């Protein structure tokens, strides 16, 4: 087969309808020969369905280095592994990736088509066996299968995950997230879990009047090896509204360093047990925030009409989009909104470069009553801010009840959400 030109990836699927892949699949390669690497790079440059994350030139078998430190964190969706250089080392690398990053699909690449070689690769954890020289059509179909499995897995996860993060401290994130959670649980009867991911001085438990507890979220994330329903329940606090909470540390402990991938693993486990998961994130561009946001359906950046906060909104959205978080998943929420504010809505939207997704009115007295009473529903049931959040909760609740799968167009459209 002749080598592939830069246009051939599109020509291979030119008879199909347009491809709309949504967020591309990340891809890493290990020990690909020069010709195969060139074909892969042309393929990635010519189609929006994948993005190259790393190109590694040796089989690294150092047991002291974790797979995530090597192939990247988060782990790539797909890893192309050349078996021709050293089949034994390649098989060992595949086994390590399969064990430490089970969500990564491993494609064996080889010029050998003997059945024994194919079986060996599959036994070591490879899901595809691609012959050299790479055929763009076969590679595209293999990538599509990974995208389909990712879509099926996402569809099977019950919970929609909404992250809330402040443009800076004091934007009222915890107030919003506790009220939203309580409304979804009490008014709509939804099964809702609130995660407080503040390392220091998380207030969600205080705002809900749940101040007596022993364990916090980061201890749960440190015990992923024995995570089951019983362990989860020992961490969950139950509010009278029906809202469940896994709190933050009391604030007197050292900062917890969670293992790579632990946050995502914990989130994947709990989301199969709830309809909604709301996450109260601390402000800032820390790696843990990014790891969690990658697995969220929507991230709400909460701001107020202040110059410093609006500047940080721009910084945060720019950072997240550079880290391949789709812009459509990032929503800006304006808290403490006043119609006659010094900075107008038009000025805010111009400065942040996008429309305001939701505006929450400023009612300081009612909010203070909510915090003091520990009951987000009854304390502000007749206020404008409660009615506003009721409308937001209704919009989210309606989405959860639809249950319809969107049909994409083209070969890879079925993983576009």
ABEGO torsion letter per residue (X at the ends): XBBBBAAAAAAAAAABBBBBAEBBBBBBBBGBBAAAAAAAAAAAAABAABBBABBBABBBABAABBAAAAAEOBBBABBBBBAAABAAAAAAAAAAAAAABAABBBBBBBABABAAAAAAAAAAGBABBBBOBBBAAAAAAAAAAAAAAAAAAAAABABBBBBBBBABBGAGAAAAAAAAAAAAAAAAGBBBBBBBABABGBAAAAAAGBABBABBAAAAAAAAAABBAAAAAAABBBBAAGBBBBBBBAGABBBBBBBBGAAAAAAAAAAAABABBBBBBBBEABAAAAAAAAABABBBBBBBBBAAAAAAAAAAAAAAAAAGBBAAABBBBBBGBBAABABBAAAAAAAAGBBBABBBBBBAAAAAAAAAAGBAAAAAAABAAAAAAAAAAAAAAAAAAAGBBBBBBEAAAAABX
